[in-house]
Structures are given as C-alpha cells and as structure tokens.
C-alpha cells in the first residue's frame, strides 16, 4: 500500500491556510476576493489528494459526496480519521457502514460526543493529521525493514 503520509501532511497545510469550515450545507464556502475558500475537512483531504476544489463543493453536496467517494486515497484517509476520532458515529447510521464524511463533519462541528468535549480547534485537527502521518511513516518503514522469506533452491 502506498504511503498516505504526504497527503495527510498536505491536508495539515491546507487546514492551516484555508481554515476549517465547521457547519455548512456545502463542502466549501467562498471568502473575500483573492482568499481561498473555507473548506471542511473532507474537502481539505480531497484538495490534498487531487490538487483541486471542484465547483460542486460550493454548490452541490450530493455531487460533492460522489466525487469524494470516487477517490480511493481520500476515502482511505477519511477512514483513518474516522477511526482515530473519539466520537460516536451518527446514530442514524449502521455501524457496519459508517458515513465517514458525516462522522468527521460531526466531530469537527460538534466535538466529542462521548466525553462531551467541544469541537476540536484547528490545531487539534492538525495534530491528529500529524499523528496519522507519523503512524503511516512508521508502518511504511516497518514494511521496508521486514526481511522477505527466501526459498531455498532444491
């Protein structure tokens, strides 16, 4: 599996640059001329992986979700984020099929529903992304350091 540490770290920079859109019907919202749009965390991951912010993110939530779900690396990062955040999946979603986008948006917008802590700061979101990137780096180095089995020639 290719490393996802680079897009995780790029997402950190995007959150730092763009800020974090917390509660919206869309995945992005425009700002003043010359400033990048506000992006929610899923849109930030999408930008980090693909290098683009589709127009749909500003206007069409259903199309935005489809675009996000079509990107395997985006979905893998969202799955890792979802597994790492301390809140519950939205009650209306079966645990077997979590809606990763809603789960992450709920955490960013409302906070930890288990401990009743408020929404994470941008620094806390960036910190989580860094921990996931570091864990990915460690996993990659372990895979490279594992000796391969050698079959004896008979």
Secondary structure, DSSP 8 states (H G I E B T S, - for coil): ----HHHHHHHHHHHHHH----S-SSSEE--STTS--EE-HHHHHHHHHHS---THHHH-HHHHHHHHHT-HHHHHHHHHHHHHSSS---TTS-GGG--HHHHHHHHHHH-BTTTTB----HHHHHHHHHHHHHHHHHHHHHHHHS--------
